[in-house]
């Protein structure tokens, strides 16, 4: 531990405050968690120093998901049949007019959840639903209970590429294709606290992709989106059909806006679509080449970022629907080949954008305000998946 690090200096100063003195130091900290596509490791990068602070060995290559609290990163390892969790070492307690921050060392938790081929991770109000495709089941646990309680297990009836979401005592879970479970699901069922289905299946042919924005959960179908809201009577589901003016296509990957309620989805290989759930409007955005990855900005909600296979990073204005800036960043990354081949991924950490560059074994840092490069971080291996945790708060 580096006691000269500003974070720890702030903690030490707070610790020696005179008894009875009201004293707090405001600090900011951001950590990036980067998954290696070949080695099955996660590197923790201190973004203030640009150095790797810790490297955790997993059971296999992982897809990473940061919880909305920022306190944990879940490493979903499909081929290793396991989900592990990392304590980010950053906890922010919201007091309304300010937040208190507690900073410790990141740690790989001893507890894991095992099952056959975990793929989908969905969090809703601190409840985490992990879907295991080859079991046809979801395991649900509160983030705060991970490691101390057994998960709730809910079955979907057959192994399939499914997904689930927890809504208090209720569970949304996919309905397998009736003729061939290897095909995408055909709908969503709502289960009660006793795992009994309520009502009929909500049709959603070709179901793939979900995201939350504010109080809305969207689930992508061949025909449009299922929109899910909370109510005293449980989850309420309505269908938002694709507009008749849209060309043939669908979304299969969705992101939810933060600060502004919208959804951003793919729509073919070289387009994305902005979805306004209140106006029931779909707006297509053409890209110069095929899309590799995209991410929304929670600090500047009018922006999202799209990386395309020509090596360019684009800034999308989500209000105007136009690409407002383009930044050449890497050598080209073709989308030909296997879906899991190492390719760049994007994350936003406060006032900077991070883009992994597996072929160059580095991470690009971009100033989010100027949209200009601000440096790189070397990471051995094939750094691909990336999520971040952090923020600002008072250390008492």
Secondary structure, DSSP 4 states (H G I P E B T S, - for coil): --TTSHHHHHHHHHHTPPTT----EEEEEEEEEEEETTT-EEEEEETTTTEEEEEEE-SS--EEEE-TTSSEEEEEETTTTEEEEEE-SEEEEE-SS-EEEEE---EEEEEEEE-S-EEEEEEETTEEEEEETTTTEEEEEEGGGTTTSPPEEEE-SS--S--EEEETTEEEEEEPPSS-TTSPEEEEEEE-TTS-B-SS-EEEEEE--EEEETTEEEEE-SSEEEEEE--TTS-EEEEEEPPTTSPS-----EEE-SSS--EEEE-STTEEEEEETTTTEEEEEE-SS-EEEEEE-SSSTTEEEEEETTSEEEEEETTTTEEEEEEE-SS---S-S-TTS----EEEETTEEEEEEGGGTEEEEEETTTTEEEEEEE-SS-EEEEEEEEEEEEE-
